């Protein structure tokens, strides 16, 4: 039996969309399969973006290591993107959630499943942080840009997601609440032109329309990496402005 050809490499968000296939129509019953294929490809794209800074981050470029296990309070749990070392354990973990299809109600809005996803993320954060309080955890909820354009008397679905996720973010210290994340983002995408933008939920969102202040994938990586460096560096500074990772140990 011939071996299965390798999947095309994931080098851009266009590649993520190709790997996921056609976004299904509402009510088609294909939503879960599409969401899984999308999340797997998205995990590779994000891991690739971090790979130069964090060698060995999972999944690898071929997709091996998607939902790789990491030790949490109650045994091994799976993470979409996972950077761990034997010395430190889990260093950086990224959890992906997504809503690709509008709700079945006549308004066709995208704010359903907020409560379930929030609860799942809180359980996930608590499980990792109780065991490994210095790990940096990031949650990313992915929505199509249409979620910004459905405001009526209420805020848009995008705005409602940001408001709902806001209390989940801003874990700035290893001693802060374990059920929060260091960062939470809403990622917005356009399947027609391949645009991908990240919105930090600690920023004030518009009630309707698309946010003006977003990050590219590279900007997202920079922000998360800066938090990781701050968490894992003593960051001692000399008068000259030169930074030093820490004092040398005394010779015995």
Beta strands, then each sheet from edge to edge (+ up, - down):
strand 1: 68-72
strand 2: 75-79
strand 3: 81-85
strand 4: 89-99
strand 5: 136-144
strand 6: 183-190
strand 7: 195-200
strand 8: 236-237
strand 9: 243-244
sheet 1: 1+ 2-
sheet 2: 3+ 4- 5- 6- 7+
sheet 3: 8+ 9-
end
